[in-house]
């Protein structure tokens, strides 16, 4: 039950932010929005304000924006989607993925505000009692410069060196005030996790909301770059394919919900970035495909013929169905092997 509720909450939030992006820009550019719906299926509640009907539907998974002239052209309506400039239509379509990036930055910013932002440099913010670090005489404020003669510049690099030591003796060069000291110690595995550690705690910086949001933006950009890098590696064969479909996502969301609310928020932020990037792929039926059609229209000075666009949309449907079947098959295999 927790898994289903968490999935509905997360997926509903991600898709709603996406549709709100389309809705806001459509309204700002004067496009007639006929309906803004929350959920799908049978209509449970509706209220009309101005020219727009706002509805609440049975299945609380996402929503939709129905704009005049979007599905079928309306020739004599200046406020119809199809009669707006290429740039305006481009902005309306692009606003959906953009809002998913905004949501990710907001979620990361909230996490950083609640937990703080970890210091990037390998500086000791605390020394755990009875740890190898305490036994070797490390102090708060010590900065690790190198391990076994190899320079380290970030906390992640330091952690990787320590965990890769296999519990063997290592030599640290540390900076303490104006001194450079050499320290030798033997890392030990954590009793609970088994991760090899030396017993140094990371510095956590507490920030106000706007500064936390700035770090949330940086985290979003970094995560997007990482995802694209991994995708490029999968395409070129340098990284083993590892994709998840609906079943896999439901499972991961459920696991995150059981480990804690902040873990669920972090996963929601990552999924929001994935949705934004996926929607920007130049595949017909996705936002990226519509953006590609609009770019072609802008270059040619006229849109594709209906039969041409219909053919590409058909190919897009086949591609999406193939991808859905492939990732669902992968999910089922993964679940059966657990």
Secondary structure, 3 states (H helix, E strand, C coil): CHHHHHHHHHHHHHHHHHHHHHHHHHHHCCCCEEEEEEEEEEEEEEEEECCEEEEEEEEEEEEEEEECCCCCCCCCCCCCHHHCCHHHHHHHHHHHHHHHHHHHHHHHHHHHHHHCEECCCCEEEEECCCCHHHHCCCCCCCEEEEECCEECCCHHHHHHHHHCCCCCEEEEEEEECCEEEEEEEECEECCCCCCEECCEEECEECCCHHHHHHHHHHHHHHHHHHHHHHHHHHHHCCCCCCCCCHHHHHHHHHHHHHHCHHHHHHHHHHHHHHHHHHHCCCCCCCHHHHHHHHHHHHHHCCCCCHHHHHHHHHHHHHHHHHHHHHHHHHHHHHHHCC
